[in-house]
Amino acid sequence: MTVTLTPELDQFIAEQLKAGNYRSADAQSLEMLRAQEEFIQSHTVELRRKISVGMEQIKRGEVVDGREAFDRLRKKIQNRSSSQT
């Protein structure tokens, strides 16, 4: 089977092999690797966005003590449980 790679994928494979992440470049491994990398990248962007939002909230003084936050969550859970019965 012949597989034609895009220049981007070819470069990606070369980088991964050079980094020692893989010994060879078989198609199944590469697809799994690419899916994993895309998953990590997409979640990294979202995590960084959420951290940025949180940092801005801290700067504005929009913070709650950890114990207070857990107490609020417990009350919400209890209220939901009691309203469902």
mmCIF file of the N, C-alpha and C atoms, coordinates in Angstrom:
data_MODEL
# 
_entry.id   MODEL 
# 
loop_
_atom_site.group_PDB 
_atom_site.id 
_atom_site.type_symbol 
_atom_site.label_atom_id 
_atom_site.label_alt_id 
_atom_site.label_comp_id 
_atom_site.label_asym_id 
_atom_site.label_entity_id 
_atom_site.label_seq_id 
_atom_site.pdbx_PDB_ins_code 
_atom_site.Cartn_x 
_atom_site.Cartn_y 
_atom_site.Cartn_z 
_atom_site.occupancy 
_atom_site.B_iso_or_equiv 
_atom_site.pdbx_formal_charge 
_atom_site.auth_seq_id 
_atom_site.auth_comp_id 
_atom_site.auth_asym_id 
_atom_site.auth_atom_id 
_atom_site.pdbx_PDB_model_num 
ATOM 1   N N  . MET A 1 1  ? 0.841   -1.165 0.000  1.00 0.00 ? 1  MET A N  1 
ATOM 2   C CA . MET A 1 1  ? 0.000   0.000  0.000  1.00 0.00 ? 1  MET A CA 1 
ATOM 3   C C  . MET A 1 1  ? 0.894   1.238  0.000  1.00 0.00 ? 1  MET A C  1 
ATOM 4   N N  . THR A 1 2  ? 0.564   2.184  -0.831 1.00 0.00 ? 2  THR A N  1 
ATOM 5   C CA . THR A 1 2  ? 1.302   3.429  -0.895 1.00 0.00 ? 2  THR A CA 1 
ATOM 6   C C  . THR A 1 2  ? 0.465   4.529  -0.254 1.00 0.00 ? 2  THR A C  1 
ATOM 7   N N  . VAL A 1 3  ? 1.094   5.272  0.619  1.00 0.00 ? 3  VAL A N  1 
ATOM 8   C CA . VAL A 1 3  ? 0.416   6.373  1.296  1.00 0.00 ? 3  VAL A CA 1 
ATOM 9   C C  . VAL A 1 3  ? 1.148   7.654  0.938  1.00 0.00 ? 3  VAL A C  1 
ATOM 10  N N  . THR A 1 4  ? 0.392   8.640  0.484  1.00 0.00 ? 4  THR A N  1 
ATOM 11  C CA . THR A 1 4  ? 0.975   9.937  0.176  1.00 0.00 ? 4  THR A CA 1 
ATOM 12  C C  . THR A 1 4  ? 0.684   10.875 1.342  1.00 0.00 ? 4  THR A C  1 
ATOM 13  N N  . LEU A 1 5  ? 1.728   11.449 1.877  1.00 0.00 ? 5  LEU A N  1 
ATOM 14  C CA . LEU A 1 5  ? 1.582   12.329 3.028  1.00 0.00 ? 5  LEU A CA 1 
ATOM 15  C C  . LEU A 1 5  ? 1.648   13.788 2.605  1.00 0.00 ? 5  LEU A C  1 
ATOM 16  N N  . THR A 1 6  ? 0.899   14.598 3.304  1.00 0.00 ? 6  THR A N  1 
ATOM 17  C CA . THR A 1 6  ? 1.025   16.033 3.097  1.00 0.00 ? 6  THR A CA 1 
ATOM 18  C C  . THR A 1 6  ? 2.368   16.475 3.656  1.00 0.00 ? 6  THR A C  1 
ATOM 19  N N  . PRO A 1 7  ? 2.903   17.582 3.204  1.00 0.00 ? 7  PRO A N  1 
ATOM 20  C CA . PRO A 1 7  ? 4.175   18.062 3.759  1.00 0.00 ? 7  PRO A CA 1 
ATOM 21  C C  . PRO A 1 7  ? 4.091   18.271 5.280  1.00 0.00 ? 7  PRO A C  1 
ATOM 22  N N  . GLU A 1 8  ? 2.935   18.731 5.749  1.00 0.00 ? 8  GLU A N  1 
ATOM 23  C CA . GLU A 1 8  ? 2.766   18.955 7.184  1.00 0.00 ? 8  GLU A CA 1 
ATOM 24  C C  . GLU A 1 8  ? 2.850   17.652 7.964  1.00 0.00 ? 8  GLU A C  1 
ATOM 25  N N  . LEU A 1 9  ? 2.177   16.626 7.464  1.00 0.00 ? 9  LEU A N  1 
ATOM 26  C CA . LEU A 1 9  ? 2.198   15.333 8.141  1.00 0.00 ? 9  LEU A CA 1 
ATOM 27  C C  . LEU A 1 9  ? 3.585   14.707 8.062  1.00 0.00 ? 9  LEU A C  1 
ATOM 28  N N  . ASP A 1 10 ? 4.238   14.866 6.936  1.00 0.00 ? 10 ASP A N  1 
ATOM 29  C CA . ASP A 1 10 ? 5.597   14.353 6.792  1.00 0.00 ? 10 ASP A CA 1 
ATOM 30  C C  . ASP A 1 10 ? 6.528   15.009 7.816  1.00 0.00 ? 10 ASP A C  1 
ATOM 31  N N  . GLN A 1 11 ? 6.408   16.301 7.979  1.00 0.00 ? 11 GLN A N  1 
ATOM 32  C CA . GLN A 1 11 ? 7.219   17.021 8.964  1.00 0.00 ? 11 GLN A CA 1 
ATOM 33  C C  . GLN A 1 11 ? 6.867   16.568 10.380 1.00 0.00 ? 11 GLN A C  1 
ATOM 34  N N  . PHE A 1 12 ? 5.586   16.408 10.640 1.00 0.00 ? 12 PHE A N  1 
ATOM 35  C CA . PHE A 1 12 ? 5.133   15.954 11.954 1.00 0.00 ? 12 PHE A CA 1 
ATOM 36  C C  . PHE A 1 12 ? 5.732   14.587 12.284 1.00 0.00 ? 12 PHE A C  1 
ATOM 37  N N  . ILE A 1 13 ? 5.708   13.684 11.332 1.00 0.00 ? 13 ILE A N  1 
ATOM 38  C CA . ILE A 1 13 ? 6.267   12.340 11.531 1.00 0.00 ? 13 ILE A CA 1 
ATOM 39  C C  . ILE A 1 13 ? 7.766   12.433 11.809 1.00 0.00 ? 13 ILE A C  1 
ATOM 40  N N  . ALA A 1 14 ? 8.455   13.215 11.019 1.00 0.00 ? 14 ALA A N  1 
ATOM 41  C CA . ALA A 1 14 ? 9.901   13.365 11.208 1.00 0.00 ? 14 ALA A CA 1 
ATOM 42  C C  . ALA A 1 14 ? 10.213  13.901 12.607 1.00 0.00 ? 14 ALA A C  1 
ATOM 43  N N  . GLU A 1 15 ? 9.427   14.877 13.066 1.00 0.00 ? 15 GLU A N  1 
ATOM 44  C CA . GLU A 1 15 ? 9.640   15.445 14.400 1.00 0.00 ? 15 GLU A CA 1 
ATOM 45  C C  . GLU A 1 15 ? 9.410   14.403 15.492 1.00 0.00 ? 15 GLU A C  1 
ATOM 46  N N  . GLN A 1 16 ? 8.365   13.608 15.330 1.00 0.00 ? 16 GLN A N  1 
ATOM 47  C CA . GLN A 1 16 ? 8.052   12.590 16.327 1.00 0.00 ? 16 GLN A CA 1 
ATOM 48  C C  . GLN A 1 16 ? 9.121   11.497 16.368 1.00 0.00 ? 16 GLN A C  1 
ATOM 49  N N  . LEU A 1 17 ? 9.582   11.088 15.208 1.00 0.00 ? 17 LEU A N  1 
ATOM 50  C CA . LEU A 1 17 ? 10.639  10.077 15.156 1.00 0.00 ? 17 LEU A CA 1 
ATOM 51  C C  . LEU A 1 17 ? 11.941  10.623 15.738 1.00 0.00 ? 17 LEU A C  1 
ATOM 52  N N  . LYS A 1 18 ? 12.271  11.854 15.392 1.00 0.00 ? 18 LYS A N  1 
ATOM 53  C CA . LYS A 1 18 ? 13.488  12.482 15.899 1.00 0.00 ? 18 LYS A CA 1 
ATOM 54  C C  . LYS A 1 18 ? 13.440  12.625 17.418 1.00 0.00 ? 18 LYS A C  1 
ATOM 55  N N  . ALA A 1 19 ? 12.273  12.923 17.946 1.00 0.00 ? 19 ALA A N  1 
ATOM 56  C CA . ALA A 1 19 ? 12.113  13.086 19.396 1.00 0.00 ? 19 ALA A CA 1 
ATOM 57  C C  . ALA A 1 19 ? 12.167  11.745 20.125 1.00 0.00 ? 19 ALA A C  1 
ATOM 58  N N  . GLY A 1 20 ? 12.131  10.654 19.366 1.00 0.00 ? 20 GLY A N  1 
ATOM 59  C CA . GLY A 1 20 ? 12.197  9.332  19.974 1.00 0.00 ? 20 GLY A CA 1 
ATOM 60  C C  . GLY A 1 20 ? 10.862  8.820  20.474 1.00 0.00 ? 20 GLY A C  1 
ATOM 61  N N  . ASN A 1 21 ? 9.789   9.469  20.053 1.00 0.00 ? 21 ASN A N  1 
ATOM 62  C CA . ASN A 1 21 ? 8.464   9.039  20.497 1.00 0.00 ? 21 ASN A CA 1 
ATOM 63  C C  . ASN A 1 21 ? 8.012   7.745  19.833 1.00 0.00 ? 21 ASN A C  1 
ATOM 64  N N  . TYR A 1 22 ? 8.546   7.454  18.641 1.00 0.00 ? 22 TYR A N  1 
ATOM 65  C CA . TYR A 1 22 ? 8.191   6.252  17.907 1.00 0.00 ? 22 TYR A CA 1 
ATOM 66  C C  . TYR A 1 22 ? 9.429   5.703  17.220 1.00 0.00 ? 22 TYR A C  1 
ATOM 67  N N  . ARG A 1 23 ? 9.468   4.374  17.049 1.00 0.00 ? 23 ARG A N  1 
ATOM 68  C CA . ARG A 1 23 ? 10.598  3.728  16.373 1.00 0.00 ? 23 ARG A CA 1 
ATOM 69  C C  . ARG A 1 23 ? 10.411  3.693  14.870 1.00 0.00 ? 23 ARG A C  1 
ATOM 70  N N  . SER A 1 24 ? 9.160   3.583  14.435 1.00 0.00 ? 24 SER A N  1 
ATOM 71  C CA . SER A 1 24 ? 8.891   3.523  13.003 1.00 0.00 ? 24 SER A CA 1 
ATOM 72  C C  . SER A 1 24 ? 7.621   4.312  12.701 1.00 0.00 ? 24 SER A C  1 
ATOM 73  N N  . ALA A 1 25 ? 7.337   4.454  11.424 1.00 0.00 ? 25 ALA A N  1 
ATOM 74  C CA . ALA A 1 25 ? 6.210   5.273  10.989 1.00 0.00 ? 25 ALA A CA 1 
ATOM 75  C C  . ALA A 1 25 ? 5.163   4.433  10.276 1.00 0.00 ? 25 ALA A C  1 
ATOM 76  N N  . ASP A 1 26 ? 4.488   3.531  10.986 1.00 0.00 ? 26 ASP A N  1 
ATOM 77  C CA . ASP A 1 26 ? 3.421   2.791  10.319 1.00 0.00 ? 26 ASP A CA 1 
ATOM 78  C C  . ASP A 1 26 ? 2.109   3.591  10.415 1.00 0.00 ? 26 ASP A C  1 
ATOM 79  N N  . ALA A 1 27 ? 1.221   3.378  9.465  1.00 0.00 ? 27 ALA A N  1 
ATOM 80  C CA . ALA A 1 27 ? 0.030   4.219  9.296  1.00 0.00 ? 27 ALA A CA 1 
ATOM 81  C C  . ALA A 1 27 ? -0.884  4.227  10.523 1.00 0.00 ? 27 ALA A C  1 
ATOM 82  N N  . GLN A 1 28 ? -1.147  3.085  11.100 1.00 0.00 ? 28 GLN A N  1 
ATOM 83  C CA . GLN A 1 28 ? -2.060  3.020  12.242 1.00 0.00 ? 28 GLN A CA 1 
ATOM 84  C C  . GLN A 1 28 ? -1.494  3.800  13.433 1.00 0.00 ? 28 GLN A C  1 
ATOM 85  N N  . SER A 1 29 ? -0.222  3.624  13.690 1.00 0.00 ? 29 SER A N  1 
ATOM 86  C CA . SER A 1 29 ? 0.409   4.357  14.792 1.00 0.00 ? 29 SER A CA 1 
ATOM 87  C C  . SER A 1 29 ? 0.351   5.853  14.560 1.00 0.00 ? 29 SER A C  1 
ATOM 88  N N  . LEU A 1 30 ? 0.567   6.239  13.327 1.00 0.00 ? 30 LEU A N  1 
ATOM 89  C CA . LEU A 1 30 ? 0.555   7.666  13.012 1.00 0.00 ? 30 LEU A CA 1 
ATOM 90  C C  . LEU A 1 30 ? -0.833  8.273  13.163 1.00 0.00 ? 30 LEU A C  1 
ATOM 91  N N  . GLU A 1 31 ? -1.846  7.557  12.749 1.00 0.00 ? 31 GLU A N  1 
ATOM 92  C CA . GLU A 1 31 ? -3.212  8.069  12.913 1.00 0.00 ? 31 GLU A CA 1 
ATOM 93  C C  . GLU A 1 31 ? -3.569  8.202  14.397 1.00 0.00 ? 31 GLU A C  1 
ATOM 94  N N  . MET A 1 32 ? -3.172  7.203  15.181 1.00 0.00 ? 32 MET A N  1 
ATOM 95  C CA . MET A 1 32 ? -3.427  7.269  16.619 1.00 0.00 ? 32 MET A CA 1 
ATOM 96  C C  . MET A 1 32 ? -2.673  8.433  17.248 1.00 0.00 ? 32 MET A C  1 
ATOM 97  N N  . LEU A 1 33 ? -1.444  8.607  16.839 1.00 0.00 ? 33 LEU A N  1 
ATOM 98  C CA . LEU A 1 33 ? -0.628  9.696  17.363 1.00 0.00 ? 33 LEU A CA 1 
ATOM 99  C C  . LEU A 1 33 ? -1.239  11.042 17.004 1.00 0.00 ? 33 LEU A C  1 
ATOM 100 N N  . ARG A 1 34 ? -1.627  11.184 15.779 1.00 0.00 ? 34 ARG A N  1 
ATOM 101 C CA . ARG A 1 34 ? -2.219  12.460 15.344 1.00 0.00 ? 34 ARG A CA 1 
ATOM 102 C C  . ARG A 1 34 ? -3.499  12.756 16.101 1.00 0.00 ? 34 ARG A C  1 
ATOM 103 N N  . ALA A 1 35 ? -4.350  11.768 16.281 1.00 0.00 ? 35 ALA A N  1 
ATOM 104 C CA . ALA A 1 35 ? -5.582  11.968 17.028 1.00 0.00 ? 35 ALA A CA 1 
ATOM 105 C C  . ALA A 1 35 ? -5.280  12.375 18.469 1.00 0.00 ? 35 ALA A C  1 
ATOM 106 N N  . GLN A 1 36 ? -4.285  11.736 19.054 1.00 0.00 ? 36 GLN A N  1 
ATOM 107 C CA . GLN A 1 36 ? -3.891  12.068 20.425 1.00 0.00 ? 36 GLN A CA 1 
ATOM 108 C C  . GLN A 1 36 ? -3.370  13.496 20.510 1.00 0.00 ? 36 GLN A C  1 
ATOM 109 N N  . GLU A 1 37 ? -2.516  13.870 19.595 1.00 0.00 ? 37 GLU A N  1 
ATOM 110 C CA . GLU A 1 37 ? -1.951  15.216 19.594 1.00 0.00 ? 37 GLU A CA 1 
ATOM 111 C C  . GLU A 1 37 ? -3.037  16.272 19.388 1.00 0.00 ? 37 GLU A C  1 
ATOM 112 N N  . GLU A 1 38 ? -3.971  16.014 18.483 1.00 0.00 ? 38 GLU A N  1 
ATOM 113 C CA . GLU A 1 38 ? -5.067  16.957 18.254 1.00 0.00 ? 38 GLU A CA 1 
ATOM 114 C C  . GLU A 1 38 ? -5.934  17.097 19.502 1.00 0.00 ? 38 GLU A C  1 
ATOM 115 N N  . PHE A 1 39 ? -6.186  15.989 20.181 1.00 0.00 ? 39 PHE A N  1 
ATOM 116 C CA . PHE A 1 39 ? -6.963  16.013 21.424 1.00 0.00 ? 39 PHE A CA 1 
ATOM 117 C C  . PHE A 1 39 ? -6.254  16.869 22.470 1.00 0.00 ? 39 PHE A C  1 
ATOM 118 N N  . ILE A 1 40 ? -4.967  16.647 22.634 1.00 0.00 ? 40 ILE A N  1 
ATOM 119 C CA . ILE A 1 40 ? -4.191  17.405 23.620 1.00 0.00 ? 40 ILE A CA 1 
ATOM 120 C C  . ILE A 1 40 ? -4.191  18.880 23.271 1.00 0.00 ? 40 ILE A C  1 
ATOM 121 N N  . GLN A 1 41 ? -3.944  19.190 22.015 1.00 0.00 ? 41 GLN A N  1 
ATOM 122 C CA . GLN A 1 41 ? -3.896  20.595 21.598 1.00 0.00 ? 41 GLN A CA 1 
ATOM 123 C C  . GLN A 1 41 ? -5.242  21.280 21.800 1.00 0.00 ? 41 GLN A C  1 
ATOM 124 N N  . SER A 1 42 ? -6.324  20.622 21.432 1.00 0.00 ? 42 SER A N  1 
ATOM 125 C CA . SER A 1 42 ? -7.638  21.257 21.569 1.00 0.00 ? 42 SER A CA 1 
ATOM 126 C C  . SER A 1 42 ? -7.983  21.483 23.035 1.00 0.00 ? 42 SER A C  1 
ATOM 127 N N  . HIS A 1 43 ? -7.610  20.577 23.902 1.00 0.00 ? 43 HIS A N  1 
ATOM 128 C CA . HIS A 1 43 ? -7.902  20.749 25.313 1.00 0.00 ? 43 HIS A CA 1 
ATOM 129 C C  . HIS A 1 43 ? -6.948  21.729 25.985 1.00 0.00 ? 43 HIS A C  1 
ATOM 130 N N  . THR A 1 44 ? -5.728  21.805 25.491 1.00 0.00 ? 44 THR A N  1 
ATOM 131 C CA . THR A 1 44 ? -4.767  22.760 26.036 1.00 0.00 ? 44 THR A CA 1 
ATOM 132 C C  . THR A 1 44 ? -5.246  24.184 25.793 1.00 0.00 ? 44 THR A C  1 
ATOM 133 N N  . VAL A 1 45 ? -5.744  24.447 24.596 1.00 0.00 ? 45 VAL A N  1 
ATOM 134 C CA . VAL A 1 45 ? -6.252  25.776 24.272 1.00 0.00 ? 45 VAL A CA 1 
ATOM 135 C C  . VAL A 1 45 ? -7.413  26.132 25.201 1.00 0.00 ? 45 VAL A C  1 
ATOM 136 N N  . GLU A 1 46 ? -8.335  25.213 25.393 1.00 0.00 ? 46 GLU A N  1 
ATOM 137 C CA . GLU A 1 46 ? -9.487  25.455 26.260 1.00 0.00 ? 46 GLU A CA 1 
ATOM 138 C C  . GLU A 1 46 ? -9.053  25.667 27.707 1.00 0.00 ? 46 GLU A C  1 
ATOM 139 N N  . LEU A 1 47 ? -8.113  24.865 28.172 1.00 0.00 ? 47 LEU A N  1 
ATOM 140 C CA . LEU A 1 47 ? -7.627  25.010 29.542 1.00 0.00 ? 47 LEU A CA 1 
ATOM 141 C C  . LEU A 1 47 ? -6.959  26.371 29.733 1.00 0.00 ? 47 LEU A C  1 
ATOM 142 N N  . ARG A 1 48 ? -6.142  26.760 28.785 1.00 0.00 ? 48 ARG A N  1 
ATOM 143 C CA . ARG A 1 48 ? -5.494  28.071 28.885 1.00 0.00 ? 48 ARG A CA 1 
ATOM 144 C C  . ARG A 1 48 ? -6.518  29.198 28.879 1.00 0.00 ? 48 ARG A C  1 
ATOM 145 N N  . ARG A 1 49 ? -7.575  29.059 28.080 1.00 0.00 ? 49 ARG A N  1 
ATOM 146 C CA . ARG A 1 49 ? -8.634  30.067 28.045 1.00 0.00 ? 49 ARG A CA 1 
ATOM 147 C C  . ARG A 1 49 ? -9.309  30.168 29.407 1.00 0.00 ? 49 ARG A C  1 
ATOM 148 N N  . LYS A 1 50 ? -9.616  29.020 30.003 1.00 0.00 ? 50 LYS A N  1 
ATOM 149 C CA . LYS A 1 50 ? -10.266 29.017 31.311 1.00 0.00 ? 50 LYS A CA 1 
ATOM 150 C C  . LYS A 1 50 ? -9.361  29.599 32.391 1.00 0.00 ? 50 LYS A C  1 
ATOM 151 N N  . ILE A 1 51 ? -8.079  29.305 32.316 1.00 0.00 ? 51 ILE A N  1 
ATOM 152 C CA . ILE A 1 51 ? -7.134  29.871 33.277 1.00 0.00 ? 51 ILE A CA 1 
ATOM 153 C C  . ILE A 1 51 ? -7.094  31.385 33.127 1.00 0.00 ? 51 ILE A C  1 
ATOM 154 N N  . SER A 1 52 ? -7.089  31.865 31.904 1.00 0.00 ? 52 SER A N  1 
ATOM 155 C CA . SER A 1 52 ? -7.075  33.300 31.644 1.00 0.00 ? 52 SER A CA 1 
ATOM 156 C C  . SER A 1 52 ? -8.313  33.975 32.217 1.00 0.00 ? 52 SER A C  1 
ATOM 157 N N  . VAL A 1 53 ? -9.469  33.356 32.011 1.00 0.00 ? 53 VAL A N  1 
ATOM 158 C CA . VAL A 1 53 ? -10.715 33.892 32.577 1.00 0.00 ? 53 VAL A CA 1 
ATOM 159 C C  . VAL A 1 53 ? -10.607 33.939 34.096 1.00 0.00 ? 53 VAL A C  1 
ATOM 160 N N  . GLY A 1 54 ? -10.119 32.883 34.694 1.00 0.00 ? 54 GLY A N  1 
ATOM 161 C CA . GLY A 1 54 ? -9.964  32.826 36.146 1.00 0.00 ? 54 GLY A CA 1 
ATOM 162 C C  . GLY A 1 54 ? -9.007  33.885 36.668 1.00 0.00 ? 54 GLY A C  1 
ATOM 163 N N  . MET A 1 55 ? -7.923  34.110 35.966 1.00 0.00 ? 55 MET A N  1 
ATOM 164 C CA . MET A 1 55 ? -6.958  35.129 36.389 1.00 0.00 ? 55 MET A CA 1 
ATOM 165 C C  . MET A 1 55 ? -7.580  36.520 36.339 1.00 0.00 ? 55 MET A C  1 
ATOM 166 N N  . GLU A 1 56 ? -8.374  36.775 35.317 1.00 0.00 ? 56 GLU A N  1 
ATOM 167 C CA . GLU A 1 56 ? -9.065  38.071 35.222 1.00 0.00 ? 56 GLU A CA 1 
ATOM 168 C C  . GLU A 1 56 ? -10.068 38.230 36.363 1.00 0.00 ? 56 GLU A C  1 
ATOM 169 N N  . GLN A 1 57 ? -10.761 37.161 36.715 1.00 0.00 ? 57 GLN A N  1 
ATOM 170 C CA . GLN A 1 57 ? -11.705 37.215 37.831 1.00 0.00 ? 57 GLN A CA 1 
ATOM 171 C C  . GLN A 1 57 ? -10.973 37.504 39.139 1.00 0.00 ? 57 GLN A C  1 
ATOM 172 N N  . ILE A 1 58 ? -9.821  36.899 39.318 1.00 0.00 ? 58 ILE A N  1 
ATOM 173 C CA . ILE A 1 58 ? -9.022  37.149 40.521 1.00 0.00 ? 58 ILE A CA 1 
ATOM 174 C C  . ILE A 1 58 ? -8.607  38.616 40.579 1.00 0.00 ? 58 ILE A C  1 
ATOM 175 N N  . LYS A 1 59 ? -8.158  39.158 39.448 1.00 0.00 ? 59 LYS A N  1 
ATOM 176 C CA . LYS A 1 59 ? -7.756  40.563 39.405 1.00 0.00 ? 59 LYS A CA 1 
ATOM 177 C C  . LYS A 1 59 ? -8.900  41.496 39.788 1.00 0.00 ? 59 LYS A C  1 
ATOM 178 N N  . ARG A 1 60 ? -10.133 41.106 39.422 1.00 0.00 ? 60 ARG A N  1 
ATOM 179 C CA . ARG A 1 60 ? -11.302 41.931 39.748 1.00 0.00 ? 60 ARG A CA 1 
ATOM 180 C C  . ARG A 1 60 ? -11.826 41.657 41.153 1.00 0.00 ? 60 ARG A C  1 
ATOM 181 N N  . GLY A 1 61 ? -11.203 40.727 41.848 1.00 0.00 ? 61 GLY A N  1 
ATOM 182 C CA . GLY A 1 61 ? -11.636 40.403 43.203 1.00 0.00 ? 61 GLY A CA 1 
ATOM 183 C C  . GLY A 1 61 ? -12.835 39.475 43.258 1.00 0.00 ? 61 GLY A C  1 
ATOM 184 N N  . GLU A 1 62 ? -13.134 38.829 42.165 1.00 0.00 ? 62 GLU A N  1 
ATOM 185 C CA . GLU A 1 62 ? -14.280 37.917 42.086 1.00 0.00 ? 62 GLU A CA 1 
ATOM 186 C C  . GLU A 1 62 ? -13.846 36.515 42.507 1.00 0.00 ? 62 GLU A C  1 
ATOM 187 N N  . VAL A 1 63 ? -13.510 36.381 43.784 1.00 0.00 ? 63 VAL A N  1 
ATOM 188 C CA . VAL A 1 63 ? -13.028 35.099 44.294 1.00 0.00 ? 63 VAL A CA 1 
ATOM 189 C C  . VAL A 1 63 ? -13.853 34.674 45.496 1.00 0.00 ? 63 VAL A C  1 
ATOM 190 N N  . VAL A 1 64 ? -13.863 33.391 45.742 1.00 0.00 ? 64 VAL A N  1 
ATOM 191 C CA . VAL A 1 64 ? -14.575 32.817 46.880 1.00 0.00 ? 64 VAL A CA 1 
ATOM 192 C C  . VAL A 1 64 ? -13.619 31.859 47.583 1.00 0.00 ? 64 VAL A C  1 
ATOM 193 N N  . ASP A 1 65 ? -13.629 31.877 48.883 1.00 0.00 ? 65 ASP A N  1 
ATOM 194 C CA . ASP A 1 65 ? -12.832 30.948 49.677 1.00 0.00 ? 65 ASP A CA 1 
ATOM 195 C C  . ASP A 1 65 ? -13.217 29.519 49.304 1.00 0.00 ? 65 ASP A C  1 
ATOM 196 N N  . GLY A 1 66 ? -12.239 28.636 49.257 1.00 0.00 ? 66 GLY A N  1 
ATOM 197 C CA . GLY A 1 66 ? -12.487 27.253 48.868 1.00 0.00 ? 66 GLY A CA 1 
ATOM 198 C C  . GLY A 1 66 ? -13.536 26.559 49.717 1.00 0.00 ? 66 GLY A C  1 
ATOM 199 N N  . ARG A 1 67 ? -13.475 26.736 51.028 1.00 0.00 ? 67 ARG A N  1 
ATOM 200 C CA . ARG A 1 67 ? -14.476 26.101 51.910 1.00 0.00 ? 67 ARG A CA 1 
ATOM 201 C C  . ARG A 1 67 ? -15.870 26.627 51.620 1.00 0.00 ? 67 ARG A C  1 
ATOM 202 N N  . GLU A 1 68 ? -15.948 27.933 51.399 1.00 0.00 ? 68 GLU A N  1 
ATOM 203 C CA . GLU A 1 68 ? -17.243 28.533 51.085 1.00 0.00 ? 68 GLU A CA 1 
ATOM 204 C C  . GLU A 1 68 ? -17.794 27.976 49.767 1.00 0.00 ? 68 GLU A C  1 
ATOM 205 N N  . ALA A 1 69 ? -16.918 27.821 48.777 1.00 0.00 ? 69 ALA A N  1 
ATOM 206 C CA . ALA A 1 69 ? -17.338 27.285 47.481 1.00 0.00 ? 69 ALA A CA 1 
ATOM 207 C C  . ALA A 1 69 ? -17.879 25.865 47.631 1.00 0.00 ? 69 ALA A C  1 
ATOM 208 N N  . PHE A 1 70 ? -17.191 25.024 48.408 1.00 0.00 ? 70 PHE A N  1 
ATOM 209 C CA . PHE A 1 70 ? -17.665 23.653 48.614 1.00 0.00 ? 70 PHE A CA 1 
ATOM 210 C C  . PHE A 1 70 ? -18.964 23.632 49.405 1.00 0.00 ? 70 PHE A C  1 
ATOM 211 N N  . ASP A 1 71 ? -19.101 24.521 50.372 1.00 0.00 ? 71 ASP A N  1 
ATOM 212 C CA . ASP A 1 71 ? -20.358 24.604 51.124 1.00 0.00 ? 71 ASP A CA 1 
ATOM 213 C C  . ASP A 1 71 ? -21.519 24.961 50.202 1.00 0.00 ? 71 ASP A C  1 
ATOM 214 N N  . ARG A 1 72 ? -21.292 25.907 49.304 1.00 0.00 ? 72 ARG A N  1 
ATOM 215 C CA . ARG A 1 72 ? -22.338 26.289 48.339 1.00 0.00 ? 72 ARG A CA 1 
ATOM 216 C C  . ARG A 1 72 ? -22.716 25.106 47.448 1.00 0.00 ? 72 ARG A C  1 
ATOM 217 N N  . LEU A 1 73 ? -21.705 24.376 46.983 1.00 0.00 ? 73 LEU A N  1 
ATOM 218 C CA . LEU A 1 73 ? -21.979 23.215 46.134 1.00 0.00 ? 73 LEU A CA 1 
ATOM 219 C C  . LEU A 1 73 ? -22.767 22.145 46.883 1.00 0.00 ? 73 LEU A C  1 
ATOM 220 N N  . ARG A 1 74 ? -22.390 21.901 48.133 1.00 0.00 ? 74 ARG A N  1 
ATOM 221 C CA . ARG A 1 74 ? -23.120 20.903 48.929 1.00 0.00 ? 74 ARG A CA 1 
ATOM 222 C C  . ARG A 1 74 ? -24.586 21.303 49.096 1.00 0.00 ? 74 ARG A C  1 
ATOM 223 N N  . LYS A 1 75 ? -24.816 22.584 49.356 1.00 0.00 ? 75 LYS A N  1 
ATOM 224 C CA . LYS A 1 75 ? -26.195 23.066 49.519 1.00 0.00 ? 75 LYS A CA 1 
ATOM 225 C C  . LYS A 1 75 ? -26.988 22.906 48.232 1.00 0.00 ? 75 LYS A C  1 
ATOM 226 N N  . LYS A 1 76 ? -26.364 23.219 47.083 1.00 0.00 ? 76 LYS A N  1 
ATOM 227 C CA . LYS A 1 76 ? -27.042 23.046 45.801 1.00 0.00 ? 76 LYS A CA 1 
ATOM 228 C C  . LYS A 1 76 ? -27.425 21.587 45.579 1.00 0.00 ? 76 LYS A C  1 
ATOM 229 N N  . ILE A 1 77 ? -26.489 20.698 45.884 1.00 0.00 ? 77 ILE A N  1 
ATOM 230 C CA . ILE A 1 77 ? -26.732 19.266 45.711 1.00 0.00 ? 77 ILE A CA 1 
ATOM 231 C C  . ILE A 1 77 ? -27.857 18.804 46.632 1.00 0.00 ? 77 ILE A C  1 
ATOM 232 N N  . GLN A 1 78 ? -27.834 19.249 47.876 1.00 0.00 ? 78 GLN A N  1 
ATOM 233 C CA . GLN A 1 78 ? -28.888 18.882 48.821 1.00 0.00 ? 78 GLN A CA 1 
ATOM 234 C C  . GLN A 1 78 ? -30.233 19.415 48.381 1.00 0.00 ? 78 GLN A C  1 
ATOM 235 N N  . ASN A 1 79 ? -30.275 20.644 47.901 1.00 0.00 ? 79 ASN A N  1 
ATOM 236 C CA . ASN A 1 79 ? -31.526 21.223 47.435 1.00 0.00 ? 79 ASN A CA 1 
ATOM 237 C C  . ASN A 1 79 ? -32.089 20.467 46.236 1.00 0.00 ? 79 ASN A C  1 
ATOM 238 N N  . ARG A 1 80 ? -31.219 20.070 45.319 1.00 0.00 ? 80 ARG A N  1 
ATOM 239 C CA . ARG A 1 80 ? -31.660 19.300 44.157 1.00 0.00 ? 80 ARG A CA 1 
ATOM 240 C C  . ARG A 1 80 ? -32.178 17.932 44.591 1.00 0.00 ? 80 ARG A C  1 
ATOM 241 N N  . SER A 1 81 ? -31.480 17.307 45.525 1.00 0.00 ? 81 SER A N  1 
ATOM 242 C CA . SER A 1 81 ? -31.889 15.984 45.992 1.00 0.00 ? 81 SER A CA 1 
ATOM 243 C C  . SER A 1 81 ? -33.243 16.050 46.681 1.00 0.00 ? 81 SER A C  1 
ATOM 244 N N  . SER A 1 82 ? -33.444 17.049 47.520 1.00 0.00 ? 82 SER A N  1 
ATOM 245 C CA . SER A 1 82 ? -34.699 17.161 48.271 1.00 0.00 ? 82 SER A CA 1 
ATOM 246 C C  . SER A 1 82 ? -35.861 17.573 47.359 1.00 0.00 ? 82 SER A C  1 
ATOM 247 N N  . SER A 1 83 ? -35.588 18.333 46.302 1.00 0.00 ? 83 SER A N  1 
ATOM 248 C CA . SER A 1 83 ? -36.663 18.745 45.391 1.00 0.00 ? 83 SER A CA 1 
ATOM 249 C C  . SER A 1 83 ? -37.072 17.632 44.444 1.00 0.00 ? 83 SER A C  1 
ATOM 250 N N  . GLN A 1 84 ? -36.218 16.628 44.266 1.00 0.00 ? 84 GLN A N  1 
ATOM 251 C CA . GLN A 1 84 ? -36.529 15.517 43.363 1.00 0.00 ? 84 GLN A CA 1 
ATOM 252 C C  . GLN A 1 84 ? -37.311 14.418 44.075 1.00 0.00 ? 84 GLN A C  1 
ATOM 253 N N  . THR A 1 85 ? -37.364 14.463 45.394 1.00 0.00 ? 85 THR A N  1 
ATOM 254 C CA . THR A 1 85 ? -38.072 13.399 46.119 1.00 0.00 ? 85 THR A CA 1 
ATOM 255 C C  . THR A 1 85 ? -39.484 13.781 46.416 1.00 0.00 ? 85 THR A C  1 
# 
